[in-house]
């Protein structure tokens, strides 16, 4: 009798522990198999409000803004997420950062605060690297805000570049 209860508890624990992992895996698989909307925007197959563009990247307005000003800088080459970046991508990140700052300077009031960085792979909705630039205050709901303004779900551009430089130095 105690053995049956223990087995039931073990299975309950295993199912409870594995369910989020399974759901996350299915979500990631869906992102990988779904056609990339950012690649379609880069190829001009899908319309977007392009604010600036160069050979490496482009800046577009977010179609579901979380603030008065919410822009995305996307590389033209398909890179899945920040986990796929290497030290060879530092010039691309520099180009993306400079473009992002130019766009912010054109749209934000002088001295207005903003968030600039990348969503971590666990919470991205499009599996194509994109740097988020969002003015503060956020105007999105309480459910979405922590994903944009939180070190758990969001990594600053400076942090990503520092991590890649450190990886380069440690090789």
Backbone as a ProteinNet text record, in pm:
[ID]
protein_1_A
[PRIMARY]
XXXXXXXXXXXXXXXXXXXXXXXXXXXXXXXXXXXXXXXXXXXXXXXXXXXXXXXXXXXXXXXXXXXXXXXXXXXXXXXXXXXXXXXXXXXXXXXXXXXXXXXXXXXXXXXXXXXXXXXXXXXXXXXXXXXXXXXXXXXXXXXXXXXXXXXXXXXXXXXXXXXXXXXXXXX
[TERTIARY]
83.7	0	88.2	187.2	279.3	361.4	392.8	470	388.6	259.8	172	162.6	149.1	142.7	274.2	385.1	516.7	533.7	491.3	499.4	413	293.1	202.8	265.1	326.8	393.5	510.3	587.6	700.7	653	549.3	497.4	439.5	370.9	315.4	427.5	533.7	648.4	712.4	732.5	795.4	710.9	581.8	492.5	491.6	484.6	485.5	615.9	726.6	856.7	876.9	827.8	852.4	755.2	637.5	538.9	591.6	650.4	702.9	814.8	897.7	1007.4	950.2	850.6	786.9	719.4	646	578.8	679.8	788.8	893	953.8	979.9	1037.6	944	815.8	718.5	713.2	719.1	720	841.4	960.1	1083.3	1076.6	1020.9	1007.4	915.1	807	714.4	785.7	869.1	942.2	1039.9	1105	1204.2	1141.8	1020.6	957.1	868.2	837.7	751.9	834.1	778.2	853.3	889.6	1008.8	1058.2	1003.3	921.4	861.4	967.9	1073	1177.4	1257.3	1281.6	1347.5	1259.6	1128.6	1035.6	1036.5	1049.9	1058.3	1188	1298.7	1428.3	1421.6	1353.1	1340.9	1231	1165.1	1056.2	934.1	915.1	797.9	681.4	714.2	614.7	640	531.2	545	578.6	659.8	692.8	731.8	717.3	759.4	909.4	989.3	1135	1181.5	1248.2	1293.3	1434.4	1516.7	1654	1703.8	1798.2	1848.5	1991.2	2074.9	2208.2	2235	2357.8	2390.2	2374	2388.5	2387.2	2253.5	2178.7	2060.2	1957.3	1840.5	1736.2	1661.2	1603.7	1525	1380.2	1291.1	1148.3	1072.1	948.9	861	801.3	790	725.7	576.5	518.1	374.9	285.8	344.2	270.4	347.8	350.7	438.5	403.7	510.4	496.3	514.6	535.9	556.2	525.8	527.6	502.8	598	724	823.3	880.6	860.2	910.6	960.6	1092.6	1156.5	1235.6	1257.2	1337.9	1446.7	1569.1	1677	1704.5	1690.8	1709.1	1823.5	1906.9	2011.8	1949.5	2010.3	1958.4	1987.4	2098	2127.9	2047	1995.8	1917.1	2009.6	1993.4	2059.9	1946.1	1940.4	1823	1802.1	1904.8	1889.9	2027.5	2032.4	2160.8	2249	2189.4	2267.5	2349.6	2315.6	2386.5	2498	2510.6	2612.7	2751.6	2851	2990.9	3066.2	3194.4	3275.6	3283.2	3264.8	3264.9	3146.5	3045.1	2926.1	2936.7	3047.6	3063.9	3048	3105.6	3083.1	2934.7	2862.9	2719.3	2646.3	2677.3	2613.6	2645.7	2767.2	2805.4	2722.4	2705.8	2624.6	2478.9	2425.9	2287.6	2270.8	2368.2	2361.4	2364.3	2454.5	2463.2	2334.3	2279.1	2153	2043.2	2036.3	1934.3	1943.5	2063.8	2081.7	2041.2	2073.2	2032	1879.9	1813.4	1666.7	1607.8	1662.6	1613.2	1631.1	1746.6	1771.3	1667.9	1621.3	1521.1	1382.1	1351.7	1214.9	1191.1	1293.4	1272.4	1297.7	1231.6	1259.7	1397.1	1465.2	1598.4	1590	1674.9	1679.1	1578	1494.9	1395.6	1465.6	1424.1	1483.6	1429.2	1509.9	1470.7	1539.2	1490.1	1549	1603.5	1723.3	1782.8	1852.5	1806.3	1868	1791.1	1817.1	1761.9	1679.8	1569.7	1496.1	1576.3	1576.5	1648.6	1571.5	1642.6	1578.4	1450.9	1439.7	1321.2	1192.8	1203.3	1082.1	1065.2	1147.4	1131.2	1007.7	946.6	829	860	972.7	1019.3	1163.7	1190.8	1323.7	1418.4	1440	1534.5	1584	1713.9	1772.2	1709.4	1671.3	1620.8	1649.3	1704.1	1734.3	1613.5	1563.4	1447.1	1493	1427	1450.2	1313.5	1294.4	1163.5	1177	1097.5	1099.2	1029.6	1064.4	997.9	912.6	801	749.4	686.5	680.9	613.2	463.3	395.7	250.2	177.5	253.3	191.4	136.6	61.9	2.6	105.4	64.4	150.9	204.9	135.4	179	299.7	307.7	416	537	515.7	623.3	745.1	728	848	939.5	885.6	967.1	1057.8	1023.4	1102.3	1198.2	1164.1	1242.5	1287.1	1364.9	1400.6	1522.8	1625.2	1747.6	1728.2	1623.2	1598	1555.8	1472.8	1417.3	1481.3	1562.7	1615.4	1764	1844.9	1988.3	2027.4	2096	2135.1	2236.6	2243.1	2339.5	2482.1	2507.7	2642.3	2680.4	2585.1	2610.1	2640.3	2566.8	2589.8	2728.3	2762.6	2893.1	3006.6	2988.5	3091.7	3110.8	3000.6	3007.5	3082.2	3054.3	3121.8	3270.4	3302.4	3444.2	3519.9	3457.6	3520.4	3540.8	3445.6	3460.2	3577.4	3593	3702.6	3837.8	3845.1	3969.6	4006.4	3905.3	3931.1	3962.2	3966.6	3998.3	4144.2
-119	0	125.4	133.4	247.2	255	137.2	132.8	192.2	164.3	219.6	370.6	418.7	563.8	629.9	565.1	619.7	622.7	516.1	513.5	621.7	641.2	745.5	882.8	903.6	1032	1052.4	947.4	958	993.8	924.2	953.8	1095	1136.1	1271.5	1373.8	1350.6	1442.1	1444.6	1328.2	1320	1392.3	1367.5	1432.7	1583.6	1625.1	1768.5	1833.2	1764.9	1820.1	1821.4	1720.3	1708.8	1789.6	1819.6	1891.9	2024.8	2112.4	2238.9	2216.2	2115.3	2086.5	2041.5	1954.7	1907.5	2022.6	2105.3	2219.1	2315.2	2341.9	2429.3	2368.3	2239.1	2171.2	2178.8	2158.6	2169.1	2311.4	2411.7	2552	2580.8	2535.4	2558	2487.3	2365.7	2292.2	2368.1	2423.3	2501.4	2621.3	2687.8	2803.9	2763.7	2648.9	2605.1	2561.1	2508.2	2456.9	2560.9	2666.1	2772	2860.9	2903.3	2995.2	3123.4	3175	3290.3	3420.9	3489.7	3614.6	3722.9	3723.6	3825.4	3803.3	3677.9	3651.5	3701.6	3681.5	3730	3882.5	3949.6	4096.5	4141.4	4075.9	4109.5	4094.3	3988.1	3962.4	4045.6	4130.3	4218.2	4139.9	4020.8	3939.5	3971	4029.1	4070.5	4217.3	4294.9	4438.4	4464.7	4566.5	4614.6	4760.5	4833.9	4973.6	4977.1	4983.3	4982.8	5124.9	5143.6	5275.9	5306.2	5202.9	5219.2	5083	5085	4959.2	4978.9	4874.9	4874.3	4733.3	4703.5	4572.1	4458.2	4488.2	4384	4364.4	4473.6	4466.1	4571.1	4561.1	4661.8	4684.3	4802.3	4837.6	4854.3	4786.8	4794	4829.6	4876.1	4898	4764.7	4741.8	4620.2	4628.2	4520.5	4523.7	4509.2	4471	4458.3	4534	4667.5	4746.1	4733.6	4731.7	4725	4862.3	4964.1	5100.7	5195.6	5324.9	5424.5	5404.4	5374.9	5347.9	5208.7	5119.2	4982.1	4939.2	4927	4895.4	4766.2	4702.5	4580.6	4599.5	4564	4561.5	4413.8	4375.5	4235.9	4222.6	4119.6	4096.8	4041.4	4070.6	4018.9	3869.8	3824.8	3681.7	3616.9	3497.5	3429.3	3374	3426.6	3375.6	3347.9	3229.3	3190.2	3275	3289.1	3364.2	3396	3460	3501.1	3382.3	3266.8	3147.3	3098.9	3144	3103.3	3200.9	3310	3409.7	3362.5	3405	3378.3	3510.3	3506	3627.5	3685.5	3603	3653.9	3746.9	3741	3824.5	3959.9	3987.3	4115.7	4235.4	4234.5	4348.2	4366.1	4255.9	4264	4327.8	4284.8	4342.6	4491.3	4528	4669.4	4747.8	4693.3	4758.4	4770.6	4663.6	4666.3	4771	4778.7	4875.1	5018	5046.1	5182.1	5220.3	5126.3	5154.6	5180.2	5097.4	5114	5248.4	5289.3	5420.1	5535.9	5525.6	5632	5642.3	5528.7	5528.8	5583.9	5543.7	5595.6	5746.1	5796.9	5941.9	6019.1	5961	6027.4	6027.4	5926.4	5909.9	5943.7	5932.2	5956.6	6101.9	6144.8	6276.4	6272	6385.8	6392.4	6349.7	6256.6	6208.7	6100	6061.1	5957	5822	5746.2	5615.3	5510.7	5406	5298.2	5168.9	5059.4	4926.9	4886.2	4829.4	4787.9	4654.3	4550.3	4419.6	4309.7	4187.7	4069.4	3987.8	3933.3	3835.6	3706.2	3638.8	3511.9	3404.6	3302.2	3200.1	3140	3128.4	3065.3	3143.8	3273.8	3355.4	3424.1	3389.7	3454	3399.3	3482.6	3439.5	3424.1	3478.1	3458.7	3410.1	3294.4	3234	3294.9	3424.8	3501.6	3611	3620	3718.9	3855.9	3921.6	4059.1	4134.9	4253.5	4340.5	4429.5	4425.9	4506.8	4642.1	4744.2	4879.1	4934	4952.3	4989.8	5111.1	5213.7	5332.7	5300.4	5376.2	5363.9	5487.3	5476.6	5358	5259.6	5133.4	5032.6	5056.1	5032	5050.8	4918.5	4809.9	4678.1	4634.1	4528.6	4477.6	4421	4400.9	4351	4212.1	4136.3	4001	3999.9	4097	4100.9	4180.7	4280.1	4370.6	4300.5	4201.4	4138.5	4073.1	4033	3969.2	4069.1	4196.5	4298.8	4371.5	4379.6	4459.4	4373.7	4269.1	4173.1	4095.8	4083.8	4013.5	3863.7	3808.6	3665.5	3636.4	3721.4	3698.7	3783.5	3879.9	3979.4	3998.4	4009.5	4032.9	4158.8	4248	4374.4	4350.5	4442.3	4433	4432.4	4513.9	4518.9	4385.3	4321	4191.2	4084.7	4085.4	3988.6	4010.2	4135.5	4164.3	4128.6	4156.5	4122.9	3971.2	3897.7	3751.7	3696.4	3750.4	3703.4	3740.3	3859.9	3900.4	3810.4	3780.6	3692.5	3552.6	3504	3371.4	3372	3483.2	3496.5	3496.5	3569.4	3578.6	3446.5	3367.4	3240.6	3125	3151.2	3043.3	3026.1
0	0	0	87.9	92.1	-35.9	-92.6	-216.2	-331.9	-336.6	-440.5	-427.9	-306.1	-283.4	-322.9	-291.1	-327.4	-479.2	-546.9	-693.7	-756.1	-702.3	-752.7	-733.3	-615.2	-590.1	-685.5	-711.4	-803.7	-943.8	-991.3	-1125	-1131.8	-1027.6	-1023.4	-1031.3	-956.4	-959.6	-1098.5	-1157.8	-1290.3	-1394.2	-1393.6	-1491	-1468.3	-1343.3	-1311.1	-1355.4	-1335.5	-1372.7	-1524	-1593.8	-1737.7	-1824.3	-1773.2	-1853.9	-1905.8	-1822.5	-1877	-1978.8	-1954.6	-2047.8	-2181.7	-2178.5	-2301.2	-2375.3	-2303.5	-2367.4	-2429.9	-2357.4	-2410.5	-2536.4	-2535.6	-2652	-2772.3	-2748.7	-2858.2	-2913.1	-2824.7	-2866.8	-2954.6	-2910.6	-2987.4	-3121.8	-3125.9	-3251	-3346	-3293.2	-3375.3	-3436	-3356.4	-3407.7	-3517.6	-3501.9	-3599	-3731	-3725.4	-3846.3	-3914.2	-3846.3	-3899.8	-3993	-4108.2	-4194.7	-4118.2	-4143.3	-4068.7	-4127	-4048.6	-4094.1	-4112.7	-4031.4	-4046.9	-4175	-4211.5	-4340.2	-4455	-4443.4	-4545.8	-4552.3	-4438.2	-4436.6	-4503.1	-4470	-4531	-4682.2	-4728.8	-4872.6	-4938	-4859.1	-4905.7	-4956.2	-4902	-4934.7	-4841.8	-4725.9	-4627.7	-4598.3	-4594.9	-4568.1	-4422.1	-4403.3	-4269.1	-4282.9	-4175.2	-4176.4	-4147	-4254.6	-4241.5	-4214	-4100.6	-4059.4	-4107	-4116.6	-4162.9	-4209.8	-4303.2	-4358.9	-4408.5	-4392.3	-4452.6	-4505.6	-4540.1	-4597.1	-4496.7	-4367.4	-4264.5	-4194.1	-4176.8	-4092.9	-4132.8	-4071.1	-4091.3	-3961	-3949.3	-3831.3	-3874.4	-3803.9	-3833.6	-3706.3	-3724.4	-3609.6	-3569	-3439.3	-3389.5	-3419.6	-3472.4	-3505.7	-3383.3	-3270.9	-3145.9	-3037.3	-3045.7	-2957.8	-2809.7	-2729.2	-2584.6	-2521.3	-2604.7	-2557.4	-2672.7	-2643.1	-2747.6	-2865.8	-2836.2	-2939.8	-2914.2	-3009.5	-2997.1	-3134.9	-3146.1	-3273.5	-3261.4	-3375.8	-3381.6	-3485.5	-3450.7	-3548.7	-3575.8	-3702.7	-3739.6	-3838.8	-3820.9	-3920.1	-4048.4	-4161.1	-4287.8	-4302.3	-4246.2	-4246	-4133.9	-4158.8	-4055.9	-3948.3	-3827.8	-3707.9	-3611.3	-3557.5	-3479.7	-3354.2	-3271.4	-3146.6	-3089.3	-2973	-2914.7	-2878.9	-2859.6	-2829.8	-2948.5	-3066.9	-3189	-3226.7	-3153.1	-3185.4	-3143.2	-3221.3	-3186.8	-3192.6	-3156.9	-3161.1	-3302.2	-3404.5	-3542.7	-3569.5	-3484.1	-3501.2	-3431	-3364.9	-3295.5	-3389.1	-3511.3	-3601.8	-3638.5	-3654.5	-3682.5	-3565.1	-3443.7	-3325.3	-3311.9	-3346	-3343.4	-3444.2	-3563.2	-3666.7	-3622.3	-3562.6	-3513.6	-3404.2	-3314	-3203.3	-3255.3	-3348	-3403.5	-3474.9	-3552.6	-3620.6	-3518.2	-3416.8	-3314.2	-3245.3	-3212.5	-3146.2	-3238.1	-3367.6	-3460.9	-3468	-3475.4	-3482.4	-3353.5	-3239	-3111.4	-3102	-3146.6	-3142.6	-3222.8	-3332.8	-3417.7	-3354.3	-3273.2	-3225	-3078.3	-2995.1	-2852	-2815.4	-2709.6	-2654.5	-2588.3	-2587.9	-2526.6	-2380.1	-2341.7	-2204.1	-2171.1	-2267.9	-2241.9	-2226.3	-2127	-2101.7	-2198	-2218.8	-2308.6	-2267.7	-2320.7	-2302.7	-2439.3	-2441	-2567.5	-2543.9	-2608	-2590	-2659.8	-2616.7	-2681.7	-2583.5	-2632.3	-2552	-2553.3	-2440.7	-2432.7	-2511.5	-2558.2	-2642.5	-2585.3	-2455	-2395.8	-2420	-2446.5	-2457.5	-2592.7	-2690.8	-2821.2	-2891.7	-2973.3	-3048.9	-3197.8	-3242.4	-3379.6	-3369.8	-3428.8	-3419	-3522.6	-3509.7	-3591.8	-3499.1	-3483.9	-3393.6	-3417.1	-3311.4	-3321.9	-3192.7	-3210.3	-3096.6	-3072.8	-2951.4	-2914.9	-2862.2	-2905.1	-2852	-2813.7	-2685.9	-2635.1	-2544.5	-2573.9	-2488.2	-2356	-2254.9	-2125.3	-2102.6	-2037.9	-1971.7	-2071.1	-2030.1	-2109.9	-2101.5	-2211.2	-2213.8	-2229.7	-2237.4	-2250.7	-2115.4	-2114.8	-1991.4	-1895.1	-1773.3	-1666.6	-1698	-1781.3	-1812.1	-1905.7	-1996.6	-2094.4	-2046.1	-1964.4	-1922.6	-1861.8	-1774.8	-1716.4	-1819.7	-1933.5	-2036.3	-2106.5	-2103.2	-2171.1	-2078	-1951.3	-1858.1	-1740.1	-1772	-1670	-1718.7	-1635.8	-1675.1	-1693.1	-1638.5	-1654.9	-1798.3	-1855.7	-1988.1	-2096.8	-2057	-2149.7	-2122.2	-2227.8	-2209.7	-2285.2	-2217.4	-2279.4	-2390.1	-2483.3	-2592.9	-2537.9	-2435.5	-2376.4	-2313.6	-2248.8	-2187.3	-2292.6	-2401.4	-2509.5	-2569.3	-2597.8	-2657	-2561.6	-2433.9	-2334.6	-2327.6	-2327.7	-2321.8	-2443.3	-2561.5	-2683	-2682.2	-2633.9	-2625	-2526.6	-2413.3	-2313.5	-2370.2	-2447.2	-2508.9	-2607.3	-2679.3	-2775.7	-2703	-2591.8	-2514.8	-2448.5	-2412.6	-2343.1	-2437	-2567	-2661.4	-2678.6
[MASK]
+++++++++++++++++++++++++++++++++++++++++++++++++++++++++++++++++++++++++++++++++++++++++++++++++++++++++++++++++++++++++++++++++++++++++++++++++++++++++++++++++++++++++++

